[in-house]
């Protein structure tokens, strides 16, 4: 049988020609099939003729969780969502009928699937920002409104001081939300930076009062966006002082696959360690609840993982590992 030129001679998509039967078998595959699946299929591509269709789908990793995508009774493709094949790429399957069977067209949609996931993540982030802004800004705005009204009636300066404090709080929230919005963006401007120098600069830029920074001499360098990693240190240092007090000791220690920031404060309860990186989660008075969310976003943007544990002193410890888990 002569195969359609547009499928077997021109199409960049892998195509399987099958014959109906029990089971349905592969009659031929086009060159694109061999180019994309030759390294994962168990049977050599030039010998797949008469191999059951479901076996081929299973081999290249396009079966469903409950079996294959192939309905042997009707010789029809079971509708499915995008699936990741054995070669690590994402595909969809389409079917075209022929006289004694049909064609399965395997379309690589990896780029579109990745973009879809990115857009979904960005939509989730926007929803998070909206919830944070609507929730966290409401209280200081209400304080400013009520205090301004009372201040106008009484002329007492204390109420205007409260209005000023509420405005400062609103400013902090806006700055943190904007930082959070930028922190998860893809890293494009990187440099080989000294982590110890970034930590020192961050420490000097905050109000560290009587707190102590203990810096590991073995901290090396990493390819990073220096400004964003400095923000990581700043937020963790502020978090340690907020929770551990003005005399807390903060340490930055080297690890073979990353680094650790630990403190001597009260620590994080085990049942809340998984949620501390969520926007709006805070147990410290005066905190916007966005600092650790920013830390997590920046780590993810670098391809790192970060987790909250307990330090040797019983305080909070944040472990960063280079490379995604």
N, C-alpha and C positions, 0 to 999 in steps of 0.2 A: 504494500500500500504506500502510495506517495504521500508524505507528510506535508502539511501546509507550510510554505516557505516562511510566512510571517511568524510561525511558531518555532519551527525547527532550524531555520537558517538565519533569521534576523533577530528574533526576540532575545533580549539580554536576560530575561527571566528563565529560571529552570522550568522545564516542561516535562511531564510524564505522560506518555501515550499509554492507555490501558485498554484491555479487553474485558468485557463483561464475563462473568463466570463464577464458579464457586470453588476457590476464591477468585476474585478479579485479579488479573495478572498484568504486569508491566509488559508492554509491547515494544517500547522504545523510549529513550530519553534524548533530549537535545544536547548540544555541546555545552550550553550554559549550566546544565545540571552537573555535568562532570567537573566543570571548573569550580563550582561552589561547594560540591559535596564529596568530591573524590577522596578527601582526607578523613571523612567520617563514616562513609557507608561501608558496611561489612563486605558486601559483594563488589568486585571490581565493576566500575560503571559500564564497561563494554560487555558485561555478563549478566546484567540485571533482567534481561528478557525472560519472561515466564516466572519471575519472582512475584509473589503476592503483593498487591499494592499496600496492604496494611503493614507488611513487613518492611517495605521501603520507607514508609512514613515513620514507623517506629525507629528505624535505624538512624534516620536523619534528625529525629527528635521532634517531629511535628504531630505526635499523638496527643490526645487529650489526657486529663488526669485519670479518667476512668477507662481508658483504652485507647483506641485509635480514632482518627477523624473519619475513618472509612466505615460506611454501613454496608457490610457484606451482603445483606439480604436484598438491598435495592440497588447495589452498585452506585451509591450516591455518597457524596461528601456530606458529612454532618457539619452544619454551620458552626463556626468557631470564632473565637476572638484571636487577636494576634498572639503568636507563640514564639518563644525563643528556641531556635534549633540547636542541634548538637555542635554546630560550629560557632555558637555564641551570638548569632545575628537573629533579628526578629523578622518573621515572615507571616504572610497571609496566604491562604489557598483559595483559588477560584476553579470552577469546573465548567468545561464546555463539552457538550455531547457530540458524539460521532456515530457512524452507522452501527458499529459493533462494540462500542464502548465510549471513550471520550478522552479528554485531555485534562490534566491537573496542572494549573499554572501557579508556580510558587513565586510570589513577589516579595522581594527584600524591602521591608519598610522600616529598617533600623533607624534611619535618619529621622523619619517622621515620628516613630515611636519615642525616640529620645527627646525630640522637640515637644511632643505631647506631654511627656513626663515633666519636662522643664516648665512648660506653661502651667501644668497642674500644680507644681510646687510653688510657682510664682503666685498663682491664684490663692493658694492656701496662705502664703505669706501676706498677701493683701488683705485677706479676711482677718488674719491675725492682727494686722496693723489697725484695721477698722475697729475690731473689738477692743484693742488696747486703748486707742484714742478715745472712743466713746465712753469707756468705763473709767479710765484713770484720769481723764481730764474733767469729768463731770464734777468730782468732789471739790478740787481747788477752785473751779469756776463758781460753784455754788457758795463756797466760803467767801470768795472775793465779792460776789454780788451782795450777799447778806451783810458782810462787814462794811461795805461801802454805803449801803443804805443806812445802817445804824450810825456810821461815822458822820454822815451828813446831818442826821437828826441830833446827835449829841455833841459833835465837834471834838470828841475824844481822839487823840492821836493814836491810841493803842489800836483802834480799829483800822486806821490807815496803814499801820505797821503790819497788821494781819493781811490786808489787801496786798501789800508789797510782797510778803512772804508767799502768798498764794500765786502771785505772778511769777515769782522765782521758781516755784514748783512747776508751774505750767511750762516755763522755759526749759527746765531740765527734762521734762517729759518729751517735749517737742524735739530737743536735741538728740535724746536717746532713740526716739522713734526714727528720726532721719538716719542716725548711725546704723540702726538695725536694718533699715531699708537698703543701705549701701553694703552692709557687711557680707551678705550672702552672694553678691555679684561674683561672677567668674573672675579669677585672678589673672590679670594680664601683664601687670607691671611688677616684675619680680627682680630680686637681687640677692646675691649671696651676703647674708647679714649675720653679724655677731649677736647671738641671742642674749649673751650677758650684757652687751652694750644697750640693746633694746630694753632689757629689764631695768637697767640702771637709769636710762632716760625716762622710762615710765615712772619709776619710783620718785625721781626728782620733780616730776611734773604734778604730783598729787600732794595733798595736805597729809603728810605721813606722821605729823606730830611727834610723839615719843616712840613710835613703832620702829622695829628693826628689820632690815633686809639682810638675809643670809644668802649670799650668792655662791653657787658652786663654781669653783675655778675651772672645772672640766667642761663647762658649757661650751659647746662648739658653735658652728655656723649652720645655717640652713637657707635654702632658696625660698624666699618669702616675699610678700608685700610688706616692707618694713613698717609702714604707717599702721596697717591693720593689725600686725602682730604686736606692735607697741600698745595699741588699744586693748588687746587681749590682756597684757600685763597690767595696764592701768585699771581695767575693770576688776581683775582678780585682786589686786592690791586694795582697791577701795572696798571691795566686798569683805576682805579679811579685816580691815579696820572697822567697818560698819558693824560686823558681828563680833569681832574679837576685842574691840576696844583700842584705845590710843596706844597701849603698850604692847600690842600683839607683835609676835615675831613671824615674819613671812620668809620662806625659803624657796629658792628656785634651784632644782637639782637636775642633773643630767641623767638620761637613761639611754641605753643603747639604741632604742628605736624612737626616742622622743625626749620629753622632759616633763617634770612634775613641779607644780606650784602648791605648796602646803603652808599651813599656818597653825598657830597654837591656840586658836579660838575654841568656841564650844562645839564646833563640828556641825555636820548636817545629819539629822535623823535618818536612819537607813530607809525608812518608808517614803522619804521625800527625795532621795537622791536621783531618782529617775526623772523627776518633774522639775528640778531646779533650773533646767535649761529652757523651760517653757516661758514665753513672754508673759509678764505680769505676775510671775511667782516670786514672792519675796517675804522673808521673815524679819527683815531689818527695817526699823522705822526710818523714814527719810529716803529709802531706796525707791527707785522707779520700778523695780522688778524687771528691768530689761537688760541689765548688765551681763548676766550669765547667758541670756539668749543671744546677745551680741557675740559673746565668746564662742558659743557653739556654732553660730553662723559663719564666723571667720575661720574656725577650724575646718568646718566642712568645705568651705570654698577653697582651702589649701589642700584638700584631700586627706585631712587628718581625722582622727577620732578623738573625742574627749569624754572622760567619765569622771564622776564625783565619787570619792571614796573617803576613808578616814586616815588622817596623818598619824605618824608615830606618837605625836603628842596628844592625840585625841581630837584634833581640830579638823578643818576641812582640807581635802587634798584633791587636786585636779590633775589627772593624768592625760597627757597628750601623746598620741602615737602617730608617727609619720606614716602616711599611706592609709587608705581606707581599710576598714576591717573586712 
